[in-house]
Amino acid sequence: MRRAGPGVAAIAAAACAIVVAGCGGSDDGPVTLNYIGPLDPGGTNVAAAKECSEQSGGRYEIAMFPVANSADATRELFVRRLAAGDKNMDIINMDTIYTPEFAEAGWMRELTGAQKEDALEDVLPGPAESVTWKDKVYGIPTNTNVQLLWYRKDLVPQPPETWDEMIQMAKDLPPTEGNILEQGNKYEGYVVWFNNLVASAGGEIVNAEAEPVLDDAAVKAAAIIRDVANSGRSDPSLSTAQEDQARLAFEAGKGAFMLNWPYVYAAARSDAETSEVTKKVFENMGYARWPGVNKGEPSKVSIGGANLGIPKSGKNPELATEAALCMTSEKWQKQEAIKEGLPPVMNSVYDDAEVRKVYPFADLLREQLQDSVVRPPTPSYSDVTLAIQDSLHPPRSINPEQSINTLRDRLKILADGGMY
Amino acid sequence: MAEVTAPATAAPPATQQGGLTDRAKAERKLAYILCAPAVLTMALVAGFPIFYALWLSLRREDLRFPDAGEFVGLSNYAAVLTSETWWSAFSNTMIITVVSVILELVLGMLIAQAMYRAIFARTAIRASVLVPYGAVTVVAAFAWRLAFDPATGFAVELFNLDPPPLTTHWGSMAVIIMAEVWKTTPFIALLLLGGLALVPDDLYKAAKMDGASAWQRFIKITLPLIRPALMVAVLFRTLDAFRIYDAAFIITRGANDTDTVSILGYEQLVNRLNLGLGSAVSILIFITVMIMAFIFFRFLGASPERR
């Protein structure tokens, strides 16, 4: 037998060194909390993380990590890591539609007692509902969003109250100038449109077990979408248009009515500085409540927005909750509203003078938020949204009765755990 | 004494009691021991996921409802096989497979002939033909998608394509097939080149003397002689094309009804977190691939050994 030479000893030493280096870090020093969410273009939430870390007195430090480019890819990222029990996520920035899914799967920490009070303090009813699942609170509302009706005051003296009125008004105007601009691409925004119409007509899409409860309200909603697409007053690229396409068309004067999120106001204001056409549009930009479906019944629209959630698998859920509550305090709500165009969730911030300067429509926004609905609150929401997109797209080819029947059949198959 | 039969000469040296000598036994045992690590690793890495997928496909497992797992027998398979999205994805995949393999064979044969008969710059030609195959599939797929992008793609403007291909079903299928063919024709061309080089030149000369035209020489001499190698190449390509995922995902992400079976499996597993259905889709893909391989080996004469 040959004696093991110096080479073997060196390898053994190296192996030991690698193992020891891999063993955990030091016990002293602040805990690092990982925040996974979109980084604000104006840097607000990065600044919030920094200040909250300093205010913690050395107990924690928040590190920010961006998410993927699209909403679908972001959801997949979260779902993969949460299902695998990733220990490196302490705070995640969740879309409002994730709450039922993540809560039912048992991935999110429930907020109780003083923390629950703090999270929901002075929060408007819509956002508060979006963090609740089966009467338990699983997130901290951060910002919210509802669509409004934006119209050209010079072309439309009185904003319409229902969709049928709006289509009629559009037909009275010349084509292109009188267009109705909506989001008709096959994506989540399309489902927002459909959900708004169904809720405004007094109906629902699914119940909590994801079983379809579609009725005449849904048929009317589908008919309205088809009417807009076939009215001759919709953008030719409606079936591939998302929020920005609609906004840009409105800013170019190619529409009299736009249904979109409030960010378009700030965007138009800044674009008006560089374009004459947009300047004229911005000066005549009016805002009103999202049109209803039945005369006399005000509209109910779906809220968007974001909530901060604390995964159970994180290493420091207590500290993470504290950090998240700090980042969503009143001061930061105001900053996000002014700098990033993200409407706040707290009632008092809507009365702040600086915020009202940036949002002249603050009261309208608050009113719309009081009456808002969430998108179908079910853990299988990702299935439901795909089924709606598959059954009701493209807008031109909707046959209201038939499409809703197809949708109902598909939702039933999905609720039974199958695939259609 | 008179009935002693002649001893067998080809069998391993037999002892008086029959069976192997100790040495032969020891050699065989050593062979098993040396193979064991590789076999164990294969079993763990390749075998375990297959059996796990099979087990999952017989259960209803959904990561969004972690407490609701239960054994449901073949109902996942029934759900998949009766769903219209599965059959539409299956037909899309078959169309992509058949059309792209045929195109690759034709183009690959032409390129192989060109490479075979090149008089100058042989190495340069052979290297440059391989460039598409060397490109990363995802990058190549992005290049194709951006070229045909409805709003900004140069190909749409250059050829005045209206409606833009990526907004229609057959247009998207065409772009996916083109991207696949562009990417893997070099692979087929190389395999065919190897087969061509083995055909003895004398046969061509003799046929020319007998007055055979180029086409007749191709059909009667080249094709039959390269058939075994050709069939192996086609088999590999077909199995790969059936499992196409990256090009289709990047170019359309399954929009315009261009789902392939792999994208369907991805949607069930990663998107819907439905492990039962997704595993059923995976096992069905596995079974289809096995059937295709069987057909190739049994009926179409694919043979890695025969030369």
Interface residues (C-beta under 8 A of the other chain):
Chain A: E76 V79 R80 A83 E101 E104 A105 G106 K186 T240 P379 S380 S382 D383 I413 G417 G418 M419 Y420
Chain B: R60 D62 L63 R64 F65 P66 A79 V80 S83 E84 T85 W86 P150 T167 A255 Q268 V270 N271 R272 L273 N274 G276 L277
